[in-house]
Amino acid sequence: MIVSQRSTGKDWPDIPYLDWEETATTLQLWMQIIGKIRLVQTPWTNHSWHAPLYLSTRGLTTSPIPHGGRLFELFFDFIDHQLVIQTSLGERRQVALKPRSVADFHGAVMGELHALELDVAIRTTPCEIVDAIPFERDTLHHHYDPDAACRFWRALLQADRVFKEFRSRFLGKCSPVHFFWGSFDLAVTRFSGRLAPVHPGGIPNLPDWVTREAYSHEVISAGFWPGGGGVEAPSFYSYAYPTPTGFAQSAITPTEASWNAALGEFLLPYEAVRTASSPDDKLLSFLQCTYAAAAQGLNWDRDRLERQPISASMDGS
């Protein structure tokens, strides 16, 4: 039987971005190192779906990565605060998550991989960051607040759970719910199946062909990120590519949501969700309302692409 359970506000931790901005910056760079290891070892999948990380019961994981006849996995454990490396042969190594520079973390991870005979060569310039410092030279970023990192992961867990419920309502092509280490956000993306205009590109330290392949077809995407880039509070977002005419003027619920012209996205403050009487329902309302407005504006075939949620009382056995 499918059982529907809703969270309460106590399940959604307080994560004010400015209180842990330095840790967030360091953690993003650490995650880029781990994400790039997966990227270079995994066969290319459309829209870079071979590259992201995924939520787990202890943190974020690469999922199994091939290396010759072996598999290995790297995961951030935000309970014991370790980067864990384990292989299909039962081998296991750890790198401590603690205040340490990006250069030191990079060297420690690559050293453990080498000891396991899992040598991997990555491009060490961070992606999607202006004035990026190569990992092996970055001694500037070295902050790590374990409590803040754990609270961020627990917020991601809640967002991931609700995003998966939202994803289940779509019959068309849809991405997994996954964490993009370049932009440092959790995202889920729906596709109409129709080609989109060529994307202009221009994202720092990201080849334009990667961006254009990611946006090769019409999309409506939603996600969550902790803040930064001019938005100094954790927020949920929703956008469409191409942006339909009049989308910015759409009447969106909940009322706390607003259009951000600089980003070209609707934003809903995380705090509005966290403090709601039903956080799940408030977030689902935002996801559904922004999707419906964009789908209508792009003239998507919604009868073909959508389905009604399965009733919680329906026996799925």
N, C-alpha and C positions, 0 to 999 in steps of 0.2 A: 504494500500500500504506500502511496506517496503521501507523506505527512508534511504539511506546511507549517513551519514555525517561524515566528518573527522575532527579531532581536529587540532589545531595549537600549536606552541610552547608555547604560552602564557597559554595554558591549563595545561601544565606540569610544576609544581613548581620546583624550585631549592632546592635540599635536600642533600647538602654535608654531608656525614655521620660523619666526624670528628667534625663538628660543633655542633652536637646534640647527640653524642654517649652516654653521660651519661643519657640523657632523654630517648633515645632508650632502654637502658638497663633496666631502671626502668619501662618503659612502657611495655616491654616484660614480666617482672615479674608480673605486675598488670594483664596483659592479661592472663597469665597462671592461676591466681586465678579464673578469670571469666570462662575461658575455662574448668578448672577442675570441676567447678560447673555444667556446661552443661554435661561434660563427665560422671559424676557419676549418673546423673538423667535421662539419655537418653538411650534407648535400643541400644545395640551394632549394628553398621552397618559396612559392610565390609570396610577394609582398614582405620578404624578409622574415617569414614565419619560422624559419629555422634558427633564428638568433635569440629570441627573448628568453626571459626567465619565467618561472611559474611558482605560484604560492604553494607552500607545503605546511604541514602541521608544526614545523619548527622555524620556518623562514622562507627563503627563496632558493629554488633549485634550477640547474640547467636541464634536468632530465638526463638519461643516459646518452653519452657521446661516444661515437666509434673511434677506435684507434687500433688499426690493424684488426687482429682477431679478438681484441679485448674491448670492453666498454668501461668507461669511467664516468663519474658524476661529481660535480662540485656543487655544494650548497652552503648558503649562509645560514647558520644556526643562530638565531637571535634569542635563544633561551640560554644556551651555554656560551654564546658569543665566540664562535669559532667558524672559520671557513673549513669545511670538511671535504676531503678528496677521498673517494672510495672507488674501487674497481670491481669488475666482475670476477676477479680471482680472490676476492676477500681482503685485499690490501686496503689500508686506511691511514690517512695522514691528516693533520690539522694545522691550520695557521690561525693564531689568536687574533680575534677582533678586539683591538685595544687602541689607545692613542698611538699611532705610528704613521709615518709618512707614506704617501702613495708609492714612492720609490722603494721603500722598505717592504711594503706589502707585495708589490710586484716581484721583487727579488725573492721573497720568501715563497710565494706561490710557484714561481718558475723553478725554484730550487727543489721543492717537494715533487713537482711533476717530473723533473729530471731524475730524481732519486727513484721514482717509480718507472723509469724508462718510458715516460709519456711526453717526450719533448715536442713542444708546439711552438711555432713561430707566429706572432701576431704583429699587426701594425700598432705601434705603441702611442700614436697620437690619438687623444680622445676625440670622439665624434660629437657633433652638434654643440660644440663649445667654442666660443670665440677666444682667441689668444691661448689656445690649449697648450699645455706643457706635456711633453712626452712622459709617460709613466715613470721610466727609469731615471728621469731628472727632476721629478716633482717632489721637492721637500717642503713646499709651501703648505700643502694641504695634509693635515695630520691629526685632525680632531676625531674623537669617537666617544660619544656619550651612550653607554649601553642601554640606559633606560629610554632615551629618546628613540634609539634605533628599534627597540622592542615595541614601543608604542606605535611607531610608524608601521611596522610589520602587522601589528594587530589591527590597525585601521585598514591596511590593504586586505587582510583576511575578510573583513566585513564587506568591503567594496567588491571583492572578488566573488563572494557568495551571491550578492544581489545582482551583479552583472551576469552571472551564469543563469540566474532565473530569467532575467531580461532576454538573454541570448536564446533561451529555449523557445521563445515565442516566434522565432523566425525560421522559415522553411528554406529560404534561399541561401546562397553562399555567405558564410559568416566566419570571422576569425575565431580562434580560441580566445579566451580571456587570458592575456599575457602581459608581462611586465617588460617594457622596452627600456633597456639600460641607457640608451643614448639620450632620450628625452626624459628619462626617469619618471615614467608614468605607467599606470595600469590602463589597458585599453581593450575595447571590443568593437569590432567594425563589421557592418552589414554592407552587402553589395547588391546592386540591382541586376548585374550581369551585362550592363551596357558600357561601352567604352567612354572614357572621360577625356576632356581636352588635355593636351600635354601640360604637365605641371611645370611651372617656371623654375623650380629648384631653388638654389641659393641658400640652402641650409649650411651653416659653417661646418667645415671638415666632414662633409658627407657628399660623395659624388652625386651629381645631378641624375645620373642614370638610375641610381638606387631610389631616389625620391620619385622619379617618373615611373618606375616599375611599381612602386608601392601605390601610386595613385593612377594606375593605368585604366582603372574602371571606376565608375561612379560609386561613392561610398557615403555612408552616414556613420559617424564614429562617435563613441562616447568614452569617457575615461576619468581618471582621478590622478592628480599629482599634488605633492605636498606644498608647492608654492615656488616662488622665484620668477625671474623673467618679468618683473613688473607687477606680479600678483603675489602679494606678501602674506597670503593665507592659503591653507589647503583648500582645494576646490575640485568639484566635479565639472566636467566640460562636455559639450556636445557641438559638433560641427558637421558640415557636409562639403564634399568636393565633387563637382563644382558647387559653389554656394548658390542656391536658388534665389531668384529675384524675390525680394520682399521677406526673405527669411528673418532678417534682423528685426523686422517689425512684428513678428509673430507673437500672439498672446500665449505666453508660456507659464505653466504652473510647475512648481509652487511659486508664490509671489516673491520669494527671496532670489529667484533666478533673474539674471539680467544679461544683456548683450554686451560683450566686450569688443569694441570696434577694432582695437589694436590687434587682437588675436583672431578676430573673425569667428568667434565662438560664443555660445551661451555658457555662462558660469553659474554654478550653484555652490555657495559656500559650504564647506564640510561642516562647519559649526551649526548651520541650519538643519542639517541632517542629524547630527549627533544629538542635538537638543530637542528633536521632534518627539511627539508622543509615540509615533511609529516611524523610526528611521528608515526601515525598509520601504514602507509605502511612500514616504516623501521622495526618496531617491528614485523608486520605480516610476512615480508620477513625472519626475523631470525627464527621465530617460524616454518614456513613452511619448510625452508631449512634444519634446524636441524632435524625436524621430518622426512622428506623424506630420509635423509641420514641414520638415525637410522632404519627406517622401511625397507629400502632396505637391510641394513646390517643384520637385523634379519629375513629377508624373510617373512615379513608380507603380508597377502593377501589384498593388497591395493584396488583392485577392489571391494572387498566385504565390506571393512571397511570405505571407504571414499565416499563423494559425492561432487559435484561442488557447490560452493556458489550460493544461490538463487539470481537472478538478482534484483537489486534495483528497476527496472521498473516493476517487476512482481507484479500483484495485488493479495495480499493474503487474500482478504476479502471473 
